[in-house]
């Protein structure tokens, strides 16, 4: 199962926030990836509730994850609890953005 989750994360890392030149995983927008058999559930947030890609970004996540042979279904849930802050960002992301 861990191998599949790693593949899913690798695919998610190819998706970039259009306003910040960092992938959404390192940006800390992905809260959880769970898989039962070939069914994936992803809990994610957006940088703000008024994010301009609020409708398209979750669909992009779903579409890219569904390209994996190990995945039959993908449900992407948006949550704002807890709200996203810069603390969610990985150290790699903070370094890339000059925040470290």
Long-range contacts (C-beta under 8 A, 24 or more apart in sequence): 1-35, 4-35, 4-68, 4-70, 4-71, 5-33, 5-35, 7-68, 7-70, 8-33, 8-35, 8-40, 8-42, 8-65, 8-68, 8-71, 9-33, 11-64, 11-65, 11-67, 11-68, 12-42, 12-61, 12-64, 12-65, 14-64, 15-57, 15-60, 15-61, 15-64, 17-47, 17-53, 17-57, 18-52, 18-53, 19-47, 19-52, 20-47, 20-97, 21-96, 22-89, 22-93, 22-96, 22-97, 24-57, 24-61, 26-89, 26-90, 26-92, 26-93, 26-96, 27-88, 27-89, 27-93, 28-84, 28-87, 28-88, 28-89, 28-90, 28-93, 29-84, 29-88, 31-79, 35-71, 37-72, 38-70, 38-71, 38-72, 38-73, 39-71, 39-72, 39-73, 39-74, 39-75, 40-65, 40-71, 40-73, 40-74, 40-75, 41-74, 41-75, 41-77, 42-74, 42-75, 42-76, 42-77, 43-77, 43-79, 44-76, 44-77, 44-78, 44-79, 45-78, 45-79, 45-80, 45-83, 45-84, 46-78, 46-80, 46-84, 47-84, 48-84, 49-80, 54-78
